């Protein structure tokens, strides 16, 4: 059974990136907010490199 693709606001993504930057583990964030670890990794990387979440 596949998961339906969901969309998240920039505000939500920024909130999760800030949790990570403040010391919460990636695994805990992904589990608590029911997102994939790869999505969180991508948001963190995009925020650190560009300060944005816009798709490339």
mmCIF entry with sequence, helices, sheets and N, C-alpha, C, O atoms, coordinates in Angstrom:
data_MODEL
# 
_entry.id   MODEL 
# 
_entity.id                         1 
_entity.type                       polymer 
_entity.pdbx_number_of_molecules   1 
# 
_entity_poly.entity_id                      1 
_entity_poly.type                           'polypeptide(L)' 
_entity_poly.nstd_linkage                   no 
_entity_poly.nstd_monomer                   no 
_entity_poly.pdbx_seq_one_letter_code       
;(UNK)(UNK)(UNK)(UNK)(UNK)(UNK)(UNK)(UNK)(UNK)(UNK)(UNK)(UNK)(UNK)(UNK)(UNK)(UNK)
(UNK)(UNK)(UNK)(UNK)(UNK)(UNK)(UNK)(UNK)(UNK)(UNK)(UNK)(UNK)(UNK)(UNK)(UNK)(UNK)
(UNK)(UNK)(UNK)(UNK)(UNK)(UNK)(UNK)(UNK)(UNK)(UNK)(UNK)(UNK)(UNK)(UNK)(UNK)(UNK)
(UNK)(UNK)(UNK)(UNK)(UNK)(UNK)(UNK)(UNK)
;
_entity_poly.pdbx_seq_one_letter_code_can   XXXXXXXXXXXXXXXXXXXXXXXXXXXXXXXXXXXXXXXXXXXXXXXXXXXXXXXX 
_entity_poly.pdbx_strand_id                 A 
# 
loop_
_entity_poly_seq.entity_id 
_entity_poly_seq.num 
_entity_poly_seq.mon_id 
_entity_poly_seq.hetero 
1 1  UNK n 
1 2  UNK n 
1 3  UNK n 
1 4  UNK n 
1 5  UNK n 
1 6  UNK n 
1 7  UNK n 
1 8  UNK n 
1 9  UNK n 
1 10 UNK n 
1 11 UNK n 
1 12 UNK n 
1 13 UNK n 
1 14 UNK n 
1 15 UNK n 
1 16 UNK n 
1 17 UNK n 
1 18 UNK n 
1 19 UNK n 
1 20 UNK n 
1 21 UNK n 
1 22 UNK n 
1 23 UNK n 
1 24 UNK n 
1 25 UNK n 
1 26 UNK n 
1 27 UNK n 
1 28 UNK n 
1 29 UNK n 
1 30 UNK n 
1 31 UNK n 
1 32 UNK n 
1 33 UNK n 
1 34 UNK n 
1 35 UNK n 
1 36 UNK n 
1 37 UNK n 
1 38 UNK n 
1 39 UNK n 
1 40 UNK n 
1 41 UNK n 
1 42 UNK n 
1 43 UNK n 
1 44 UNK n 
1 45 UNK n 
1 46 UNK n 
1 47 UNK n 
1 48 UNK n 
1 49 UNK n 
1 50 UNK n 
1 51 UNK n 
1 52 UNK n 
1 53 UNK n 
1 54 UNK n 
1 55 UNK n 
1 56 UNK n 
# 
_struct_asym.id          A 
_struct_asym.entity_id   1 
# 
loop_
_struct_conf.conf_type_id 
_struct_conf.id 
_struct_conf.pdbx_PDB_helix_id 
_struct_conf.beg_label_comp_id 
_struct_conf.beg_label_asym_id 
_struct_conf.beg_label_seq_id 
_struct_conf.pdbx_beg_PDB_ins_code 
_struct_conf.end_label_comp_id 
_struct_conf.end_label_asym_id 
_struct_conf.end_label_seq_id 
_struct_conf.pdbx_end_PDB_ins_code 
_struct_conf.beg_auth_comp_id 
_struct_conf.beg_auth_asym_id 
_struct_conf.beg_auth_seq_id 
_struct_conf.end_auth_comp_id 
_struct_conf.end_auth_asym_id 
_struct_conf.end_auth_seq_id 
_struct_conf.pdbx_PDB_helix_class 
_struct_conf.details 
_struct_conf.pdbx_PDB_helix_length 
HELX_P HELX_P1 AA1 UNK A 10 ? UNK A 21 ? UNK A 10 UNK A 21 1 ? 12 
HELX_P HELX_P2 AA2 UNK A 26 ? UNK A 33 ? UNK A 26 UNK A 33 1 ? 8  
HELX_P HELX_P3 AA3 UNK A 37 ? UNK A 50 ? UNK A 37 UNK A 50 1 ? 14 
# 
_struct_conf_type.id          HELX_P 
_struct_conf_type.criteria    ? 
_struct_conf_type.reference   ? 
# 
loop_
_atom_site.group_PDB 
_atom_site.id 
_atom_site.type_symbol 
_atom_site.label_atom_id 
_atom_site.label_alt_id 
_atom_site.label_comp_id 
_atom_site.label_asym_id 
_atom_site.label_entity_id 
_atom_site.label_seq_id 
_atom_site.pdbx_PDB_ins_code 
_atom_site.Cartn_x 
_atom_site.Cartn_y 
_atom_site.Cartn_z 
_atom_site.occupancy 
_atom_site.B_iso_or_equiv 
_atom_site.pdbx_formal_charge 
_atom_site.auth_seq_id 
_atom_site.auth_comp_id 
_atom_site.auth_asym_id 
_atom_site.auth_atom_id 
_atom_site.pdbx_PDB_model_num 
ATOM 1   N N  . UNK A 1 1  ? 0.843  -1.175 0.000   1.00 0.00 ? 1  UNK A N  1 
ATOM 2   C CA . UNK A 1 1  ? 0.000  0.000  0.000   1.00 0.00 ? 1  UNK A CA 1 
ATOM 3   C C  . UNK A 1 1  ? 0.889  1.240  0.000   1.00 0.00 ? 1  UNK A C  1 
ATOM 4   O O  . UNK A 1 1  ? 1.751  1.386  0.867   1.00 0.00 ? 1  UNK A O  1 
ATOM 5   N N  . UNK A 1 2  ? 0.687  2.119  -0.953  1.00 0.00 ? 2  UNK A N  1 
ATOM 6   C CA . UNK A 1 2  ? 1.535  3.294  -1.047  1.00 0.00 ? 2  UNK A CA 1 
ATOM 7   C C  . UNK A 1 2  ? 0.919  4.471  -0.307  1.00 0.00 ? 2  UNK A C  1 
ATOM 8   O O  . UNK A 1 2  ? -0.292 4.551  -0.104  1.00 0.00 ? 2  UNK A O  1 
ATOM 9   N N  . UNK A 1 3  ? 1.784  5.358  0.076   1.00 0.00 ? 3  UNK A N  1 
ATOM 10  C CA . UNK A 1 3  ? 1.363  6.561  0.778   1.00 0.00 ? 3  UNK A CA 1 
ATOM 11  C C  . UNK A 1 3  ? 0.946  7.625  -0.211  1.00 0.00 ? 3  UNK A C  1 
ATOM 12  O O  . UNK A 1 3  ? 1.557  7.765  -1.271  1.00 0.00 ? 3  UNK A O  1 
ATOM 13  N N  . UNK A 1 4  ? -0.084 8.371  0.122   1.00 0.00 ? 4  UNK A N  1 
ATOM 14  C CA . UNK A 1 4  ? -0.495 9.471  -0.746  1.00 0.00 ? 4  UNK A CA 1 
ATOM 15  C C  . UNK A 1 4  ? 0.446  10.653 -0.498  1.00 0.00 ? 4  UNK A C  1 
ATOM 16  O O  . UNK A 1 4  ? 0.778  10.966 0.645   1.00 0.00 ? 4  UNK A O  1 
ATOM 17  N N  . UNK A 1 5  ? 0.863  11.293 -1.572  1.00 0.00 ? 5  UNK A N  1 
ATOM 18  C CA . UNK A 1 5  ? 1.773  12.422 -1.475  1.00 0.00 ? 5  UNK A CA 1 
ATOM 19  C C  . UNK A 1 5  ? 1.079  13.588 -0.772  1.00 0.00 ? 5  UNK A C  1 
ATOM 20  O O  . UNK A 1 5  ? -0.043 13.965 -1.110  1.00 0.00 ? 5  UNK A O  1 
ATOM 21  N N  . UNK A 1 6  ? 1.776  14.143 0.211   1.00 0.00 ? 6  UNK A N  1 
ATOM 22  C CA . UNK A 1 6  ? 1.228  15.269 0.955   1.00 0.00 ? 6  UNK A CA 1 
ATOM 23  C C  . UNK A 1 6  ? 2.078  16.504 0.681   1.00 0.00 ? 6  UNK A C  1 
ATOM 24  O O  . UNK A 1 6  ? 3.245  16.400 0.304   1.00 0.00 ? 6  UNK A O  1 
ATOM 25  N N  . UNK A 1 7  ? 1.482  17.660 0.874   1.00 0.00 ? 7  UNK A N  1 
ATOM 26  C CA . UNK A 1 7  ? 2.240  18.900 0.732   1.00 0.00 ? 7  UNK A CA 1 
ATOM 27  C C  . UNK A 1 7  ? 2.279  19.594 2.091   1.00 0.00 ? 7  UNK A C  1 
ATOM 28  O O  . UNK A 1 7  ? 1.354  19.480 2.895   1.00 0.00 ? 7  UNK A O  1 
ATOM 29  N N  . UNK A 1 8  ? 3.366  20.311 2.321   1.00 0.00 ? 8  UNK A N  1 
ATOM 30  C CA . UNK A 1 8  ? 3.573  20.990 3.589   1.00 0.00 ? 8  UNK A CA 1 
ATOM 31  C C  . UNK A 1 8  ? 3.925  22.443 3.324   1.00 0.00 ? 8  UNK A C  1 
ATOM 32  O O  . UNK A 1 8  ? 4.613  22.761 2.354   1.00 0.00 ? 8  UNK A O  1 
ATOM 33  N N  . UNK A 1 9  ? 3.452  23.313 4.186   1.00 0.00 ? 9  UNK A N  1 
ATOM 34  C CA . UNK A 1 9  ? 3.731  24.742 4.028   1.00 0.00 ? 9  UNK A CA 1 
ATOM 35  C C  . UNK A 1 9  ? 5.183  25.036 4.391   1.00 0.00 ? 9  UNK A C  1 
ATOM 36  O O  . UNK A 1 9  ? 5.826  24.275 5.114   1.00 0.00 ? 9  UNK A O  1 
ATOM 37  N N  . UNK A 1 10 ? 5.679  26.147 3.879   1.00 0.00 ? 10 UNK A N  1 
ATOM 38  C CA . UNK A 1 10 ? 7.039  26.576 4.218   1.00 0.00 ? 10 UNK A CA 1 
ATOM 39  C C  . UNK A 1 10 ? 7.168  26.814 5.717   1.00 0.00 ? 10 UNK A C  1 
ATOM 40  O O  . UNK A 1 10 ? 8.219  26.551 6.300   1.00 0.00 ? 10 UNK A O  1 
ATOM 41  N N  . UNK A 1 11 ? 6.110  27.308 6.340   1.00 0.00 ? 11 UNK A N  1 
ATOM 42  C CA . UNK A 1 11 ? 6.135  27.564 7.781   1.00 0.00 ? 11 UNK A CA 1 
ATOM 43  C C  . UNK A 1 11 ? 6.310  26.260 8.566   1.00 0.00 ? 11 UNK A C  1 
ATOM 44  O O  . UNK A 1 11 ? 7.063  26.208 9.539   1.00 0.00 ? 11 UNK A O  1 
ATOM 45  N N  . UNK A 1 12 ? 5.611  25.219 8.135   1.00 0.00 ? 12 UNK A N  1 
ATOM 46  C CA . UNK A 1 12 ? 5.730  23.916 8.792   1.00 0.00 ? 12 UNK A CA 1 
ATOM 47  C C  . UNK A 1 12 ? 7.149  23.368 8.632   1.00 0.00 ? 12 UNK A C  1 
ATOM 48  O O  . UNK A 1 12 ? 7.748  22.884 9.592   1.00 0.00 ? 12 UNK A O  1 
ATOM 49  N N  . UNK A 1 13 ? 7.678  23.448 7.413   1.00 0.00 ? 13 UNK A N  1 
ATOM 50  C CA . UNK A 1 13 ? 9.034  22.958 7.157   1.00 0.00 ? 13 UNK A CA 1 
ATOM 51  C C  . UNK A 1 13 ? 10.049 23.708 8.008   1.00 0.00 ? 13 UNK A C  1 
ATOM 52  O O  . UNK A 1 13 ? 10.955 23.103 8.582   1.00 0.00 ? 13 UNK A O  1 
ATOM 53  N N  . UNK A 1 14 ? 9.897  25.036 8.089   1.00 0.00 ? 14 UNK A N  1 
ATOM 54  C CA . UNK A 1 14 ? 10.819 25.844 8.873   1.00 0.00 ? 14 UNK A CA 1 
ATOM 55  C C  . UNK A 1 14 ? 10.732 25.474 10.350  1.00 0.00 ? 14 UNK A C  1 
ATOM 56  O O  . UNK A 1 14 ? 11.752 25.417 11.037  1.00 0.00 ? 14 UNK A O  1 
ATOM 57  N N  . UNK A 1 15 ? 9.539  25.227 10.832  1.00 0.00 ? 15 UNK A N  1 
ATOM 58  C CA . UNK A 1 15 ? 9.363  24.828 12.228  1.00 0.00 ? 15 UNK A CA 1 
ATOM 59  C C  . UNK A 1 15 ? 10.140 23.546 12.524  1.00 0.00 ? 15 UNK A C  1 
ATOM 60  O O  . UNK A 1 15 ? 10.795 23.442 13.561  1.00 0.00 ? 15 UNK A O  1 
ATOM 61  N N  . UNK A 1 16 ? 10.071 22.577 11.624  1.00 0.00 ? 16 UNK A N  1 
ATOM 62  C CA . UNK A 1 16 ? 10.770 21.313 11.848  1.00 0.00 ? 16 UNK A CA 1 
ATOM 63  C C  . UNK A 1 16 ? 12.272 21.482 11.721  1.00 0.00 ? 16 UNK A C  1 
ATOM 64  O O  . UNK A 1 16 ? 13.024 20.865 12.476  1.00 0.00 ? 16 UNK A O  1 
ATOM 65  N N  . UNK A 1 17 ? 12.730 22.305 10.782  1.00 0.00 ? 17 UNK A N  1 
ATOM 66  C CA . UNK A 1 17 ? 14.167 22.577 10.649  1.00 0.00 ? 17 UNK A CA 1 
ATOM 67  C C  . UNK A 1 17 ? 14.684 23.236 11.928  1.00 0.00 ? 17 UNK A C  1 
ATOM 68  O O  . UNK A 1 17 ? 15.770 22.902 12.400  1.00 0.00 ? 17 UNK A O  1 
ATOM 69  N N  . UNK A 1 18 ? 13.922 24.161 12.486  1.00 0.00 ? 18 UNK A N  1 
ATOM 70  C CA . UNK A 1 18 ? 14.335 24.834 13.731  1.00 0.00 ? 18 UNK A CA 1 
ATOM 71  C C  . UNK A 1 18 ? 14.404 23.845 14.893  1.00 0.00 ? 18 UNK A C  1 
ATOM 72  O O  . UNK A 1 18 ? 15.301 23.939 15.730  1.00 0.00 ? 18 UNK A O  1 
ATOM 73  N N  . UNK A 1 19 ? 13.463 22.896 14.953  1.00 0.00 ? 19 UNK A N  1 
ATOM 74  C CA . UNK A 1 19 ? 13.536 21.860 15.986  1.00 0.00 ? 19 UNK A CA 1 
ATOM 75  C C  . UNK A 1 19 ? 14.852 21.090 15.870  1.00 0.00 ? 19 UNK A C  1 
ATOM 76  O O  . UNK A 1 19 ? 15.517 20.824 16.871  1.00 0.00 ? 19 UNK A O  1 
ATOM 77  N N  . UNK A 1 20 ? 15.218 20.737 14.641  1.00 0.00 ? 20 UNK A N  1 
ATOM 78  C CA . UNK A 1 20 ? 16.467 20.014 14.405  1.00 0.00 ? 20 UNK A CA 1 
ATOM 79  C C  . UNK A 1 20 ? 17.667 20.870 14.813  1.00 0.00 ? 20 UNK A C  1 
ATOM 80  O O  . UNK A 1 20 ? 18.589 20.379 15.463  1.00 0.00 ? 20 UNK A O  1 
ATOM 81  N N  . UNK A 1 21 ? 17.653 22.139 14.434  1.00 0.00 ? 21 UNK A N  1 
ATOM 82  C CA . UNK A 1 21 ? 18.766 23.036 14.759  1.00 0.00 ? 21 UNK A CA 1 
ATOM 83  C C  . UNK A 1 21 ? 18.892 23.261 16.260  1.00 0.00 ? 21 UNK A C  1 
ATOM 84  O O  . UNK A 1 21 ? 19.976 23.571 16.752  1.00 0.00 ? 21 UNK A O  1 
ATOM 85  N N  . UNK A 1 22 ? 17.792 23.107 16.989  1.00 0.00 ? 22 UNK A N  1 
ATOM 86  C CA . UNK A 1 22 ? 17.809 23.281 18.442  1.00 0.00 ? 22 UNK A CA 1 
ATOM 87  C C  . UNK A 1 22 ? 18.119 21.988 19.189  1.00 0.00 ? 22 UNK A C  1 
ATOM 88  O O  . UNK A 1 22 ? 18.026 21.941 20.415  1.00 0.00 ? 22 UNK A O  1 
ATOM 89  N N  . UNK A 1 23 ? 18.488 20.934 18.450  1.00 0.00 ? 23 UNK A N  1 
ATOM 90  C CA . UNK A 1 23 ? 18.988 19.734 19.101  1.00 0.00 ? 23 UNK A CA 1 
ATOM 91  C C  . UNK A 1 23 ? 18.095 18.513 19.086  1.00 0.00 ? 23 UNK A C  1 
ATOM 92  O O  . UNK A 1 23 ? 18.511 17.457 19.564  1.00 0.00 ? 23 UNK A O  1 
ATOM 93  N N  . UNK A 1 24 ? 16.898 18.607 18.563  1.00 0.00 ? 24 UNK A N  1 
ATOM 94  C CA . UNK A 1 24 ? 16.024 17.426 18.498  1.00 0.00 ? 24 UNK A CA 1 
ATOM 95  C C  . UNK A 1 24 ? 16.522 16.520 17.377  1.00 0.00 ? 24 UNK A C  1 
ATOM 96  O O  . UNK A 1 24 ? 16.914 17.007 16.317  1.00 0.00 ? 24 UNK A O  1 
ATOM 97  N N  . UNK A 1 25 ? 16.511 15.223 17.599  1.00 0.00 ? 25 UNK A N  1 
ATOM 98  C CA . UNK A 1 25 ? 17.037 14.299 16.590  1.00 0.00 ? 25 UNK A CA 1 
ATOM 99  C C  . UNK A 1 25 ? 16.113 14.211 15.376  1.00 0.00 ? 25 UNK A C  1 
ATOM 100 O O  . UNK A 1 25 ? 14.898 14.382 15.481  1.00 0.00 ? 25 UNK A O  1 
ATOM 101 N N  . UNK A 1 26 ? 16.724 13.940 14.225  1.00 0.00 ? 26 UNK A N  1 
ATOM 102 C CA . UNK A 1 26 ? 15.950 13.803 12.986  1.00 0.00 ? 26 UNK A CA 1 
ATOM 103 C C  . UNK A 1 26 ? 14.935 12.677 13.117  1.00 0.00 ? 26 UNK A C  1 
ATOM 104 O O  . UNK A 1 26 ? 13.797 12.812 12.667  1.00 0.00 ? 26 UNK A O  1 
ATOM 105 N N  . UNK A 1 27 ? 15.333 11.579 13.723  1.00 0.00 ? 27 UNK A N  1 
ATOM 106 C CA . UNK A 1 27 ? 14.438 10.432 13.872  1.00 0.00 ? 27 UNK A CA 1 
ATOM 107 C C  . UNK A 1 27 ? 13.225 10.789 14.727  1.00 0.00 ? 27 UNK A C  1 
ATOM 108 O O  . UNK A 1 27 ? 12.101 10.407 14.402  1.00 0.00 ? 27 UNK A O  1 
ATOM 109 N N  . UNK A 1 28 ? 13.450 11.516 15.814  1.00 0.00 ? 28 UNK A N  1 
ATOM 110 C CA . UNK A 1 28 ? 12.338 11.908 16.682  1.00 0.00 ? 28 UNK A CA 1 
ATOM 111 C C  . UNK A 1 28 ? 11.371 12.835 15.952  1.00 0.00 ? 28 UNK A C  1 
ATOM 112 O O  . UNK A 1 28 ? 10.155 12.681 16.067  1.00 0.00 ? 28 UNK A O  1 
ATOM 113 N N  . UNK A 1 29 ? 11.906 13.792 15.205  1.00 0.00 ? 29 UNK A N  1 
ATOM 114 C CA . UNK A 1 29 ? 11.056 14.726 14.465  1.00 0.00 ? 29 UNK A CA 1 
ATOM 115 C C  . UNK A 1 29 ? 10.230 13.974 13.428  1.00 0.00 ? 29 UNK A C  1 
ATOM 116 O O  . UNK A 1 29 ? 9.020  14.176 13.326  1.00 0.00 ? 29 UNK A O  1 
ATOM 117 N N  . UNK A 1 30 ? 10.882 13.112 12.664  1.00 0.00 ? 30 UNK A N  1 
ATOM 118 C CA . UNK A 1 30 ? 10.182 12.369 11.614  1.00 0.00 ? 30 UNK A CA 1 
ATOM 119 C C  . UNK A 1 30 ? 9.072  11.502 12.201  1.00 0.00 ? 30 UNK A C  1 
ATOM 120 O O  . UNK A 1 30 ? 7.972  11.437 11.652  1.00 0.00 ? 30 UNK A O  1 
ATOM 121 N N  . UNK A 1 31 ? 9.361  10.844 13.306  1.00 0.00 ? 31 UNK A N  1 
ATOM 122 C CA . UNK A 1 31 ? 8.365  9.967  13.937  1.00 0.00 ? 31 UNK A CA 1 
ATOM 123 C C  . UNK A 1 31 ? 7.214  10.793 14.518  1.00 0.00 ? 31 UNK A C  1 
ATOM 124 O O  . UNK A 1 31 ? 6.048  10.445 14.335  1.00 0.00 ? 31 UNK A O  1 
ATOM 125 N N  . UNK A 1 32 ? 7.535  11.872 15.209  1.00 0.00 ? 32 UNK A N  1 
ATOM 126 C CA . UNK A 1 32 ? 6.513  12.683 15.876  1.00 0.00 ? 32 UNK A CA 1 
ATOM 127 C C  . UNK A 1 32 ? 5.561  13.366 14.887  1.00 0.00 ? 32 UNK A C  1 
ATOM 128 O O  . UNK A 1 32 ? 4.364  13.486 15.151  1.00 0.00 ? 32 UNK A O  1 
ATOM 129 N N  . UNK A 1 33 ? 6.103  13.814 13.744  1.00 0.00 ? 33 UNK A N  1 
ATOM 130 C CA . UNK A 1 33 ? 5.283  14.546 12.779  1.00 0.00 ? 33 UNK A CA 1 
ATOM 131 C C  . UNK A 1 33 ? 4.864  13.698 11.578  1.00 0.00 ? 33 UNK A C  1 
ATOM 132 O O  . UNK A 1 33 ? 4.280  14.211 10.624  1.00 0.00 ? 33 UNK A O  1 
ATOM 133 N N  . UNK A 1 34 ? 5.167  12.393 11.628  1.00 0.00 ? 34 UNK A N  1 
ATOM 134 C CA . UNK A 1 34 ? 4.763  11.441 10.594  1.00 0.00 ? 34 UNK A CA 1 
ATOM 135 C C  . UNK A 1 34 ? 5.208  11.885 9.198   1.00 0.00 ? 34 UNK A C  1 
ATOM 136 O O  . UNK A 1 34 ? 4.412  11.957 8.262   1.00 0.00 ? 34 UNK A O  1 
ATOM 137 N N  . UNK A 1 35 ? 6.500  12.177 9.092   1.00 0.00 ? 35 UNK A N  1 
ATOM 138 C CA . UNK A 1 35 ? 7.089  12.494 7.790   1.00 0.00 ? 35 UNK A CA 1 
ATOM 139 C C  . UNK A 1 35 ? 8.242  11.532 7.540   1.00 0.00 ? 35 UNK A C  1 
ATOM 140 O O  . UNK A 1 35 ? 8.726  10.882 8.467   1.00 0.00 ? 35 UNK A O  1 
ATOM 141 N N  . UNK A 1 36 ? 8.676  11.442 6.301   1.00 0.00 ? 36 UNK A N  1 
ATOM 142 C CA . UNK A 1 36 ? 9.792  10.554 6.004   1.00 0.00 ? 36 UNK A CA 1 
ATOM 143 C C  . UNK A 1 36 ? 11.101 11.244 6.380   1.00 0.00 ? 36 UNK A C  1 
ATOM 144 O O  . UNK A 1 36 ? 11.235 12.459 6.228   1.00 0.00 ? 36 UNK A O  1 
ATOM 145 N N  . UNK A 1 37 ? 12.064 10.466 6.869   1.00 0.00 ? 37 UNK A N  1 
ATOM 146 C CA . UNK A 1 37 ? 13.363 11.054 7.195   1.00 0.00 ? 37 UNK A CA 1 
ATOM 147 C C  . UNK A 1 37 ? 14.014 11.726 5.982   1.00 0.00 ? 37 UNK A C  1 
ATOM 148 O O  . UNK A 1 37 ? 14.703 12.735 6.129   1.00 0.00 ? 37 UNK A O  1 
ATOM 149 N N  . UNK A 1 38 ? 13.798 11.170 4.789   1.00 0.00 ? 38 UNK A N  1 
ATOM 150 C CA . UNK A 1 38 ? 14.407 11.764 3.593   1.00 0.00 ? 38 UNK A CA 1 
ATOM 151 C C  . UNK A 1 38 ? 13.820 13.141 3.297   1.00 0.00 ? 38 UNK A C  1 
ATOM 152 O O  . UNK A 1 38 ? 14.536 14.031 2.839   1.00 0.00 ? 38 UNK A O  1 
ATOM 153 N N  . UNK A 1 39 ? 12.533 13.323 3.553   1.00 0.00 ? 39 UNK A N  1 
ATOM 154 C CA . UNK A 1 39 ? 11.917 14.643 3.348   1.00 0.00 ? 39 UNK A CA 1 
ATOM 155 C C  . UNK A 1 39 ? 12.526 15.648 4.317   1.00 0.00 ? 39 UNK A C  1 
ATOM 156 O O  . UNK A 1 39 ? 12.865 16.765 3.925   1.00 0.00 ? 39 UNK A O  1 
ATOM 157 N N  . UNK A 1 40 ? 12.663 15.261 5.566   1.00 0.00 ? 40 UNK A N  1 
ATOM 158 C CA . UNK A 1 40 ? 13.256 16.159 6.559   1.00 0.00 ? 40 UNK A CA 1 
ATOM 159 C C  . UNK A 1 40 ? 14.699 16.497 6.193   1.00 0.00 ? 40 UNK A C  1 
ATOM 160 O O  . UNK A 1 40 ? 15.109 17.654 6.286   1.00 0.00 ? 40 UNK A O  1 
ATOM 161 N N  . UNK A 1 41 ? 15.463 15.498 5.780   1.00 0.00 ? 41 UNK A N  1 
ATOM 162 C CA . UNK A 1 41 ? 16.846 15.741 5.358   1.00 0.00 ? 41 UNK A CA 1 
ATOM 163 C C  . UNK A 1 41 ? 16.905 16.744 4.209   1.00 0.00 ? 41 UNK A C  1 
ATOM 164 O O  . UNK A 1 41 ? 17.763 17.627 4.189   1.00 0.00 ? 41 UNK A O  1 
ATOM 165 N N  . UNK A 1 42 ? 15.996 16.604 3.264   1.00 0.00 ? 42 UNK A N  1 
ATOM 166 C CA . UNK A 1 42 ? 15.957 17.504 2.108   1.00 0.00 ? 42 UNK A CA 1 
ATOM 167 C C  . UNK A 1 42 ? 15.619 18.928 2.545   1.00 0.00 ? 42 UNK A C  1 
ATOM 168 O O  . UNK A 1 42 ? 16.220 19.886 2.059   1.00 0.00 ? 42 UNK A O  1 
ATOM 169 N N  . UNK A 1 43 ? 14.662 19.067 3.458   1.00 0.00 ? 43 UNK A N  1 
ATOM 170 C CA . UNK A 1 43 ? 14.292 20.401 3.943   1.00 0.00 ? 43 UNK A CA 1 
ATOM 171 C C  . UNK A 1 43 ? 15.445 21.045 4.689   1.00 0.00 ? 43 UNK A C  1 
ATOM 172 O O  . UNK A 1 43 ? 15.706 22.236 4.514   1.00 0.00 ? 43 UNK A O  1 
ATOM 173 N N  . UNK A 1 44 ? 16.140 20.277 5.518   1.00 0.00 ? 44 UNK A N  1 
ATOM 174 C CA . UNK A 1 44 ? 17.286 20.809 6.265   1.00 0.00 ? 44 UNK A CA 1 
ATOM 175 C C  . UNK A 1 44 ? 18.370 21.258 5.293   1.00 0.00 ? 44 UNK A C  1 
ATOM 176 O O  . UNK A 1 44 ? 18.918 22.353 5.426   1.00 0.00 ? 44 UNK A O  1 
ATOM 177 N N  . UNK A 1 45 ? 18.675 20.414 4.323   1.00 0.00 ? 45 UNK A N  1 
ATOM 178 C CA . UNK A 1 45 ? 19.719 20.741 3.343   1.00 0.00 ? 45 UNK A CA 1 
ATOM 179 C C  . UNK A 1 45 ? 19.344 21.999 2.543   1.00 0.00 ? 45 UNK A C  1 
ATOM 180 O O  . UNK A 1 45 ? 20.165 22.902 2.384   1.00 0.00 ? 45 UNK A O  1 
ATOM 181 N N  . UNK A 1 46 ? 18.106 22.053 2.042   1.00 0.00 ? 46 UNK A N  1 
ATOM 182 C CA . UNK A 1 46 ? 17.669 23.224 1.271   1.00 0.00 ? 46 UNK A CA 1 
ATOM 183 C C  . UNK A 1 46 ? 17.734 24.490 2.112   1.00 0.00 ? 46 UNK A C  1 
ATOM 184 O O  . UNK A 1 46 ? 18.160 25.536 1.625   1.00 0.00 ? 46 UNK A O  1 
ATOM 185 N N  . UNK A 1 47 ? 17.317 24.405 3.367   1.00 0.00 ? 47 UNK A N  1 
ATOM 186 C CA . UNK A 1 47 ? 17.328 25.582 4.226   1.00 0.00 ? 47 UNK A CA 1 
ATOM 187 C C  . UNK A 1 47 ? 18.756 26.048 4.499   1.00 0.00 ? 47 UNK A C  1 
ATOM 188 O O  . UNK A 1 47 ? 19.026 27.249 4.500   1.00 0.00 ? 47 UNK A O  1 
ATOM 189 N N  . UNK A 1 48 ? 19.665 25.116 4.730   1.00 0.00 ? 48 UNK A N  1 
ATOM 190 C CA . UNK A 1 48 ? 21.048 25.476 5.020   1.00 0.00 ? 48 UNK A CA 1 
ATOM 191 C C  . UNK A 1 48 ? 21.744 26.053 3.794   1.00 0.00 ? 48 UNK A C  1 
ATOM 192 O O  . UNK A 1 48 ? 22.570 26.957 3.914   1.00 0.00 ? 48 UNK A O  1 
ATOM 193 N N  . UNK A 1 49 ? 21.412 25.534 2.617   1.00 0.00 ? 49 UNK A N  1 
ATOM 194 C CA . UNK A 1 49 ? 22.090 25.992 1.391   1.00 0.00 ? 49 UNK A CA 1 
ATOM 195 C C  . UNK A 1 49 ? 21.493 27.264 0.819   1.00 0.00 ? 49 UNK A C  1 
ATOM 196 O O  . UNK A 1 49 ? 22.228 28.128 0.340   1.00 0.00 ? 49 UNK A O  1 
ATOM 197 N N  . UNK A 1 50 ? 20.162 27.397 0.862   1.00 0.00 ? 50 UNK A N  1 
ATOM 198 C CA . UNK A 1 50 ? 19.531 28.524 0.178   1.00 0.00 ? 50 UNK A CA 1 
ATOM 199 C C  . UNK A 1 50 ? 18.659 29.392 1.071   1.00 0.00 ? 50 UNK A C  1 
ATOM 200 O O  . UNK A 1 50 ? 18.291 30.504 0.693   1.00 0.00 ? 50 UNK A O  1 
ATOM 201 N N  . UNK A 1 51 ? 18.326 28.885 2.262   1.00 0.00 ? 51 UNK A N  1 
ATOM 202 C CA . UNK A 1 51 ? 17.414 29.612 3.126   1.00 0.00 ? 51 UNK A CA 1 
ATOM 203 C C  . UNK A 1 51 ? 15.977 29.531 2.659   1.00 0.00 ? 51 UNK A C  1 
ATOM 204 O O  . UNK A 1 51 ? 15.120 30.273 3.139   1.00 0.00 ? 51 UNK A O  1 
ATOM 205 N N  . UNK A 1 52 ? 15.707 28.627 1.718   1.00 0.00 ? 52 UNK A N  1 
ATOM 206 C CA . UNK A 1 52 ? 14.387 28.492 1.116   1.00 0.00 ? 52 UNK A CA 1 
ATOM 207 C C  . UNK A 1 52 ? 14.025 27.033 0.992   1.00 0.00 ? 52 UNK A C  1 
ATOM 208 O O  . UNK A 1 52 ? 14.877 26.156 1.137   1.00 0.00 ? 52 UNK A O  1 
ATOM 209 N N  . UNK A 1 53 ? 12.746 26.770 0.722   1.00 0.00 ? 53 UNK A N  1 
ATOM 210 C CA . UNK A 1 53 ? 12.288 25.401 0.500   1.00 0.00 ? 53 UNK A CA 1 
ATOM 211 C C  . UNK A 1 53 ? 11.762 25.210 -0.912  1.00 0.00 ? 53 UNK A C  1 
ATOM 212 O O  . UNK A 1 53 ? 11.177 24.171 -1.217  1.00 0.00 ? 53 UNK A O  1 
ATOM 213 N N  . UNK A 1 54 ? 11.958 26.180 -1.763  1.00 0.00 ? 54 UNK A N  1 
ATOM 214 C CA . UNK A 1 54 ? 11.459 26.109 -3.139  1.00 0.00 ? 54 UNK A CA 1 
ATOM 215 C C  . UNK A 1 54 ? 12.127 24.950 -3.875  1.00 0.00 ? 54 UNK A C  1 
ATOM 216 O O  . UNK A 1 54 ? 13.325 24.707 -3.729  1.00 0.00 ? 54 UNK A O  1 
ATOM 217 N N  . UNK A 1 55 ? 11.338 24.255 -4.654  1.00 0.00 ? 55 UNK A N  1 
ATOM 218 C CA . UNK A 1 55 ? 11.876 23.144 -5.445  1.00 0.00 ? 55 UNK A CA 1 
ATOM 219 C C  . UNK A 1 55 ? 12.846 23.672 -6.487  1.00 0.00 ? 55 UNK A C  1 
ATOM 220 O O  . UNK A 1 55 ? 12.656 24.743 -7.063  1.00 0.00 ? 55 UNK A O  1 
ATOM 221 N N  . UNK A 1 56 ? 13.892 22.889 -6.709  1.00 0.00 ? 56 UNK A N  1 
ATOM 222 C CA . UNK A 1 56 ? 14.902 23.311 -7.674  1.00 0.00 ? 56 UNK A CA 1 
ATOM 223 C C  . UNK A 1 56 ? 14.479 22.962 -9.068  1.00 0.00 ? 56 UNK A C  1 
ATOM 224 O O  . UNK A 1 56 ? 15.205 23.240 -10.022 1.00 0.00 ? 56 UNK A O  1 
# 
